[in-house]
Amino acid sequence: MQFIDLKAQYRELKNSIDSRIQAVLDHGQYIMGPEVSELEGRLSAYAGTKYCISVASGTEALLIALMALGVRQGDEVITTPFTFVATAEVIALVGATPVFVDVEADTCNIDSDKIEAAITARTRAIMPVSLYGQPANMDEINAIAAKHGLCVIEDAAQSFGAHYKGRKSCNLSTIGCTSFFPSKPLGCYGDGGAIFTSDDMLAQAMKEIRVHGQEKRYVHTRVGVGGRMDTLQCAVVLAKLERFDWEVAQRLRIGARYNHLLSGKLPTVTQRLDRSSVFAQFTVMVEDRQRVQNALSENGVPTAVHYPVPLNLQLAYKDLCRSSGTLANSDRLADCVLSLPMSADLDDAEQDIIVAALIKANRC
């Protein structure tokens, strides 16, 4: 059993993926080839934004977004400690201070009710994470940001394809950033990512920053990075878009089935009624996690932990961050979350085996 079955996905899309890759090999434009602009057009239309800027990774997307906003040393960016390290990493890389606000105990997303208390004169932006594939309380977060003159960057690395009150993730704030890491709901075969915005000036800045700050060849108007998504990776994502709507529907069905099978047996991450989750991970909360993991492994069920150490406790960030209030939920969740196999090709029989093994292991 695979934790994420990319092999099954490839078998279904083999002809399209192989054809798309061969086309790149034939024309030889491996950097900024025609597939790059084709993908950006397809993705911006999907998300409903004016612009999509493809970049080298989800991390690079966040970094370029912060650079375009002019976030720098002495500034603060409010975010969550219960996420992958890239969220705080990019804040530190531009010289700013990550300010951590606790998450909701049931959704694992940043608690919007606690954000305003974290705002200071140094705050420049809010960076909520759409964790496990479900957007945070974006309307509330945007309202707080507007009140204080701040920008909002949605870290949507795990949530491309999800909805919030009828709008797509990546089109819920000033800037949305996603990742095409292979394990994501829409993934390539290496690193890749994208930035979404409808702001003309920010889009132009981000386009320039991703190519070393170039306005035109060898004319550098701003400090930039080598942040382009290569043409081969764009080709893979274009092929995968062919069945992406089906995959999202499958993820919704499989996630709902997990919730049904585990109802009353184990707590799971809550999905709010006004939004959807693409279940980048399906996550439960267990006691004595290592014992449960070991028992599942013995039964051939792979698992993962997203994430075992909150960012405020990571050695690299202890002296670089500031915490606003207690982070009790983040601390507790880090000790008990457990992610189960999840992909669009997971069948009901496999899911039944996973759930039965989990319930048995949890009772032991």
N, C-alpha and C positions, 0 to 999 in steps of 0.2 A: 504494500500500500504506500502511495506517495503522499507526502504532506501537501504539496501542490503539484498536480499532475500536468506538467508542461509537455510531457511526451504524448499524452492523449490529445492535447490541444493541437500539437504539431501534426499528428496523423490526420486530423480533420482538415487542417489548413495547408497541408504539405504542398499541393500544386500551386496555390496562390503565393505562399511564402517563397518557394523555390523560384517561381517565375519572377517575382518582384526582385529577389536578390540577383538573379541572372541578368535582369535588365540593367542593374547598376554595374555589374561586372562588364557588361557589354559597352555601356557608354563611358565608364571609367571616371565619372565625376564623384569621387568619394567624399569630398567636402563641398557642401552647399550645392549639391546636385539638384535636379528638378524635383525629386521626391521630397525634398525639404519644404519647398514652398507649397507643394501639393498637400502634404500632411498638415502644414500650418493652416491652410484654407479649410480642410476637412474638420480639423479640431476646433477652430474658432466657430465654424457653423454649428458644430455639435453642442458646444458650450453656450453659444449665444453671445459671444463677445466680439468686439470689433477686431481685436488682434489676438494672435497666438504667436509666441516666439519660442521655437524649439531650441533646447539647450542640452548640454552634455550630461546632465543628471538632475535629479530632484534637488539635490544639495546646491548645485550651481544655480538652479532656478531661484531658490531662496536668497542666495548670496547676491545675485544680480539685481533682484527686486530691492533689497536693502540698499545696494549701491545706487540704484536709480533714484531712490527716495532721499539720498544724501545722508543716510544714517552713518554716524561716525563716532569717534572716541568722545566719551563724555555723555553720549545719549543712552537712553534706556529703551528696551523693547520688552513688552509684557507677553509672556507665553506660559506654557505648561511644563512642569518638570516630568510629566508622565508621557514620554514620547521617545522616539529615536533621537540619538545625540545630534543629528544634523540640524535640528531646529535651533538648538542653543549654539551649536558650533559656528554657524554663519553669523550670528549676532556677535560672538566673540571675535570672529575674524575681521569684522569691520571696526573693531575697537569699542563697541558698545557693551552695555551690561544687560545680560538676560535677567529679567525680573519674573520670578516664578509665582504663579497663582495656582491654588489647588484645583483639582478636578472634581466633577460630580461623581458621587459614589456609584451611580448606576450606569451612566453612559461612558464614563472614563474620559469625557471631554472637559475642557476648561470650564469652570463655574463662572458664568457671566456675572452673577451677583457679587462676585468678589473682585472683579476687575477694577472698578472705579477707585476702590481704596488703595490700589497699587500705583495709581497715576501720580506722577510728580512733575515738576517743571522741566525735568530732563526727559520725560517720556516722548518718544517720537512715533511709535507704532505699536500695534497689537497684532500678535501672530498666533491666532487660534489654530489648533491642529484638528483635522477631521479624522480622529483616530478610529482605527479598525474599519474605516469605510463610511462612517456616518458624520455629517457636518455637525458642528457645534451650534449654539444658539446665535446664529449670525445676525439676525435682526437686532437683538439686544446689544450685541457687540458693536455693530455698526452705529447704533444710536449713541452709545457711550463715546465712540471714537469721534463722531460728528460734534458732539457736545464739547469735546476738548480739543478739537482741531487736529486729530490724529488720523493716520492711514491704517488700514487693516490689510494684512497679507494672510490669505487663507493657505495654510500648509495642507494642501489637498493631495499629498503624496499617496495616500491610501484610498482616496474617495472619488476618483474620476468615474463618472457614470451615476453617482448618487444625486438625489434631489433634495431640495429644501424649500418647502412652501411653493412648489411648482417651478423652481429655478434650479439650474444645474450647478453642482459643485464646480468651483473654479470661476463661476460668474456670480459670486455672492458678496464681493467686496471690491475694494480698489484694485487689488491684484490677487490672482489665484495662481498657485504653483503646484504642479504635479510631477510625479516620477513615473518613468517607464522601466524601472528595474524589473527584471524578468518575473519576479513573484507578484508584482502588482496586478490589479484587475485588468489593466491594459498594459502589457509589458513588451519590451523588445528583447533582443538576445545579447544584451550587454548593458551599458549605462545609457540613460537618456532621460529627458524631462521636458517640461514646457511651462511657459509663463503666459497667463491670460490677463488681459486688461482691455478696457474700452477708452482709456485715457491716451490721447494722441501724444502728448509730450513724454509720458512715461514709456510708452511703447517705443518711441524713437530712441530714448535713452537706453532702454534695455537691448534694443537691436544693436546699438553701437557698442555697448559694454561687452556683449558676448563675443565680439570680434576685435578684442584688444582696444576698445574705445575708438574705433575707426568711423569717421563720418563718410569717408571714401578711401580707396586704397592708399595706404601710407599717409593719410591725413588723420591724425589722432586728436580728437577734440575733448576727450575725457579719459581717465584711467579706466582700463577694462581688464578683461580676462580672456583666456582661450576657452570659450564656453560653448562652442558649436556642437550640435548633435550631428553625428556623421550620417551620410546618405544611406548607408546600409541599414542602420538602425531605423531610420525613417521608413525605409521600404518594408521592414518587418512589421512595424506598427500599422502601416497602410493595409497590409494583408490581413492583420488581425482585426482591423475595423470591420471587415466583411461580416463577421459574426458576433461583433461586440454587443449589439442589442440583445441577441439571444443569450449571450453569456451573462449579461446583467440580469436578465429575467431568470436564468437558472440560479444565479447567486441568491436572488431574492427568494426563490422557491426553496432552495436548500437551507438557507438561513432560517426561514420560517419553519421548515420541518425540524431542524435542530431545536428551535425554541419549543415547538410542540412536544417533541419526544422527551425533552429535559424539563418540561414544566412540572413544578412541584418536586423535582429531584435534585436540581442544582441551580444556583443563581447564574444567570448569563448576563451579558452586557445588554442593557435596555435599549430598544429602538423607539424613539419618540414618534408619535402619530403624525406629526407635521413634516416628517422627512423620511428618507430611505437610507439604507446602508447597502453598499456593494460587498460587504463582508470580505474585505481584504484579509481579515482573520475572523474566525468565529471563536469567541473567547468566553470561557466560563471561569468561575471563582471556586477554588477548592482549598480545603485545609490539608496540611501535610503534603504539599505539592510534589516533592521529590518522590515520595512513596507512590503517589498516584501515577506520576510519570513513569516510574520504573515498572509498575504493574501493566500499564498500557503498552510499554515497549515490549514486555514479555509476550503480549498478545498480538504483536505485530502492528501496533497503532503508533505512528509517529506523532510527536507533539512539539510545541515550541513555547517559549515564554517571551511575550512582548508587553512589558519590559521589566527585568528583574531588579534594576537599580535606578531610582529616580535621578534625574540629572543634577539636582542640587547636592546629591551625595557622591557624584562622580569626582574622582580625584582632580581631574583637569579643570573642573568648574567650581569647586568649593570656594575658591578665592576670587572668582570672576563674576559670580552671580549674586543676586539679592532675592530673598524670599519675602513675600508679602503675606503675613498671617501664617497660620499653621498649614502644613501640607499633609495632614493626617490621612486623607483619602488616598493620596498618591503613595504614601508609605505603605498603607495597608494593601492596596491593589498590587503593588510590586511584589508582595509576599504571596499572593494567592491566585493571580491570573494564569490561565493556561489556555493556549490556543490549539484547536483541533484541526485535522485535515479539512481543507476547504478549497474547492475549485469548481468551475462550471461543469466539469466532467465527472464529479463525484456522483456515483449512482446510489440508489436507495439501499441496496443490499450492503454496500460498504458502510454507508451511514448507520445502518442498523447495528452492524458489528461494532463500530466506534462507540455508539451510545451505550450499548449493552456492556461493553468492556469498561467504559467510564463509570457507569452507575455501580457496577460490581466493585471496581477499584476504590471508589469513594466510600463504599459501605464497609470495606474491610478494616 
